[in-house]
Amino acid sequence: MRHHGYVLVRGLLSSADLDPLLREITHVLAEERWLVSDNDPVQRIANPSAACADGEPAYKAVNDKVFQLQSFHKLPHHVLLQNVMKLLVGTELFIHPKSAARLVFPRFDRGTTKAHQDHTAVGGTEQSFTAWLPLHDCPIEQGVLRVKSGSHRFGLQPTAGKTGCIVNGTEQGDEWVGGDLSKGDLLIFHSLAVHEALPNQSNRMRISLDCRFQNYRQPVNPGALVFTGRSGRSWSDVYRDWLSDELKYYWTKLPLELNPSKLQLADLAANAEPVEMRSRYGRILERIEQLSNVDAT
Ligand SMILES: O=C(O)CCC(=O)C(=O)O
């Protein structure tokens, strides 16, 4: 990790760990008609006419349903995953609550993740790590993730405006590294490691998770704990259909150091530039304050 900025762990998780979540997610996709109807949903055969990408309303509507699944939030807490991440961050492990599901349509360029560094969006300490895991075998042609080896040693790299993406060919680092992954493999990378997806050239959806981890004694971006958008979505909306209280608000029990702090958030809500950012900081502060009143289980 120190030298290359990434580690590939083969076969950490089993089918028994991953299949139930894959089944639940593909059930959601089938209901939304993202999959062709004459195949078993776990085959992930995409309906091209439904193709959409992260950042688009149609994508968000379905991704939000996946985000509500209790099993989706359980997977990053898998004990084997925690043990591996503790080797990197120490025993004071903080599992970020906002993991991401990636639902990537085939042959759909807009849906292919461009080169970026997670620290741009995740913030907090630079010593945070993403574990990227497909829920199925993911050969190169199904749009696997690849990493620019050694790129974490160059700090934050210039992006194309506010997109957060690094212009193709300007990434600093050594060679691009990627290859076929199998179900159960885990690609772990540093928050400053440049990475991107290869195009999904198959006829199946690529379904994977990004889970983020750090030491809880190091600063955490409050935006990683709450929903920052205007929709007003809250954790209680996410938990609405959960069958147990396990893992609800678990991070509120940890002694997290927020950066920006609540005081700084209040200042940013009043004075941030550009002005459009002020309401976003205001929302984050309000939602962080609301979390202080929840009863964590
Ligand atoms: O899966 C993808 O296409 C993107 C994943 C990613 O950028 C991440 O894990 O940070």
The ligand as a MOL file (V3000), in Angstrom:
LIG
                    3D

  0  0  0     0  0            999 V3000
M  V30 BEGIN CTAB
M  V30 COUNTS 10 9 0 0 0
M  V30 BEGIN ATOM
M  V30 1 O -17.0230 1.3190 -9.6450 0
M  V30 2 C -16.8180 2.3450 -10.2610 0
M  V30 3 O -17.0830 2.4970 -11.4560 0
M  V30 4 C -16.1720 3.4950 -9.5470 0
M  V30 5 C -15.6780 3.1450 -8.1840 0
M  V30 6 C -14.8940 4.2470 -7.5690 0
M  V30 7 O -14.5840 5.2370 -8.1610 0
M  V30 8 C -14.4910 4.0970 -6.1660 0
M  V30 9 O -14.6010 3.0020 -5.6160 0
M  V30 10 O -14.0430 5.0980 -5.5950 0
M  V30 END ATOM
M  V30 BEGIN BOND
M  V30 1 2 1 2
M  V30 2 1 2 3
M  V30 3 1 2 4
M  V30 4 1 4 5
M  V30 5 1 5 6
M  V30 6 2 6 7
M  V30 7 1 6 8
M  V30 8 2 8 9
M  V30 9 1 8 10
M  V30 END BOND
M  V30 END CTAB
M  END
